[in-house]
Amino acid sequence: MPKVKTRDRSQQQRRERKGPVTGIRFNTGLGQHILKNPLIVNSIIEKASLYPTDVVLEVGPGTGNMTVKMLEKVKKVIACELDVKLAGELQKRVQGTPLANKLEIKIGDVLKSDLPFFDACVANLPYQISSPFVFKLLLHRPFFRCAVLMFQREFALRLVAKPGSPLYCRLSVNTQLLARVDHLMKVGKNNFKPPPKVESSVVRIEPKNPPPPINFQEWDGLLRIVFVRKNKTLAAVFNSNAVKQLLEQNYRIHCSQNNLEIPENFNAGDLIQGILKDTGYAEKRARVMDIDDFISVLHGFNSKGIHFS
């Protein structure tokens, strides 16, 4: 007769270690790709440098492979899950254990909800919400200490791209204005169940506190214009009729709100090109400009009454 292995762990302990009962059908349309490699789970948590007093925000906890590990280390995990069935699986996974009291599950769309207070955010993020969630995080107050997030590889590389890189874009500049961003590690698709079609990367984001004294809406308005055609000179980009009309409208609103008289011979195009020439950026291209360059351009326009929001 074959030997029967003695079971030295309770059913609940096995569930915590291995995860909930399999057989769940994951909805890849919702970005459900469960991180199954425990070495990578542990590495992500280690990179977050969590403290026993921390409240951690997790978005897309799935079946709880990372959640359970964090619950063992921190004061509380707030897990935001869109899928009611997966939320139920996570609840069952900790039910009847000391970890249950440290877990709060919020069901719903995290992009449509106010974020709670938290010290750190650790998540294998649904990739389709990557960009809006990053900016929701970075504009969140009060400040959090850090976020360690899994992204699609190309998105992660855009976050950390420097001027002159083919991946350098509005996302790169906006993120690096508000935070320090570091690429931590690459994660192959076979570490997920079901495997996604793309490779992944883990990124650490630390918000700058205090943030730079810049109106972010206006800053982003400038970047939206210059990165539409990032390989063109700023003189060419701002010579577009649509851009000139927008900035002239903003200029007239500014003058009206501040009781300023608009000259009879006012020409928006001439004013815009004059500002670019005076600041020394007429022949510069967005793809090679850094944050200080964009700040100089923004201040140059603002000093002449031209705004971008």
Secondary structure as GFF3:
##gff-version 3
##sequence-region A 1 309
A	DSSP	alpha_helix	11	18	.	.	.	ID=ss1
A	DSSP	three_ten_helix	28	30	.	.	.	ID=ss2
A	DSSP	beta_strand	34	35	.	.	.	ID=ss3
A	DSSP	alpha_helix	38	47	.	.	.	ID=ss4
A	DSSP	beta_strand	55	59	.	.	.	ID=ss5
A	DSSP	alpha_helix	65	71	.	.	.	ID=ss6
A	DSSP	beta_strand	76	81	.	.	.	ID=ss7
A	DSSP	alpha_helix	84	94	.	.	.	ID=ss8
A	DSSP	three_ten_helix	98	102	.	.	.	ID=ss9
A	DSSP	beta_strand	103	107	.	.	.	ID=ss10
A	DSSP	three_ten_helix	110	112	.	.	.	ID=ss11
A	DSSP	beta_strand	120	124	.	.	.	ID=ss12
A	DSSP	three_ten_helix	127	129	.	.	.	ID=ss13
A	DSSP	alpha_helix	130	138	.	.	.	ID=ss14
A	DSSP	beta_strand	146	152	.	.	.	ID=ss15
A	DSSP	alpha_helix	153	160	.	.	.	ID=ss16
A	DSSP	alpha_helix	170	178	.	.	.	ID=ss17
A	DSSP	beta_strand	179	187	.	.	.	ID=ss18
A	DSSP	three_ten_helix	189	191	.	.	.	ID=ss19
A	DSSP	beta_strand	192	193	.	.	.	ID=ss20
A	DSSP	beta_strand	200	207	.	.	.	ID=ss21
A	DSSP	alpha_helix	216	226	.	.	.	ID=ss22
A	DSSP	alpha_helix	234	237	.	.	.	ID=ss23
A	DSSP	alpha_helix	241	257	.	.	.	ID=ss24
A	DSSP	alpha_helix	268	279	.	.	.	ID=ss25
A	DSSP	three_ten_helix	286	288	.	.	.	ID=ss26
A	DSSP	alpha_helix	291	303	.	.	.	ID=ss27
###
